[in-house]
């Protein structure tokens, strides 16, 4: 089994409280990382959030002289698909590069049941799964392009490797990256910049609570978003009163 270097739980845990919109701003404004948000996979379990360490799985185009026939489970059990499922641990997010293919069901209900039982925090697929109704019942956060009745070995694609660098939704993802996904989308946080992102998000999300409260009461966008000088003084006083 391929081992990966996982960030500490102390580094990952704060991201379970932050929205992807705020994380995205931090990556752009503080870290200078512009390419961090996946295009393609969207929330198929609205309201469920995923935050954890990336275990990666790469699908590649199938060629009949290399992988013959329409593979079923017995052949897939010898593939990277089973290896990736076995490799997932509590706190991981399984991220699958299926090249946006809409014919290949990368995982079905059985494998998703397995990763959910092990504590996997979510599944991100640049492509499709199958058994979508059963998958939704699991409570596993799903971020996908769609669903299909076909299994992982049907037609064009085959699971080739796991825990390798992949491009998912147009973004480079390394095994061990921090993945955060919610109804706004999926973002990738390199662990080396995570402390900067956490610091930014803690400050911004607290300020946005204050801004939303006052906008709801007054509608005064000029004063409260972004804060002008008077609004900033009120915010500073609000924080002092909260003991911050």
Buried (B, 14 or more C-beta within 10 A) or exposed (E): EBEBEBBEEEBBEBBEEBBBBBBBBBBEEBBEBEEBBBEBBBBBBEEBBBBBBBBBBBBBEBEEEEBEEEBEBEBBEEBBBBBBBEBBBEBBBBBBBBBBBBBBBBBBBEBBBBBBEBEBBBBBBBBBBBBBEEBBEBEBBBBBBBBBEBBBBBEBBBBBBBBBEBEBBEBEBBBBBBBBBBBBBBBBBBBEBBEBBBEBBBEBBBBBEBBEEBBEEEEEEEBBBEBEEEBBEBBEEBEEEEEE
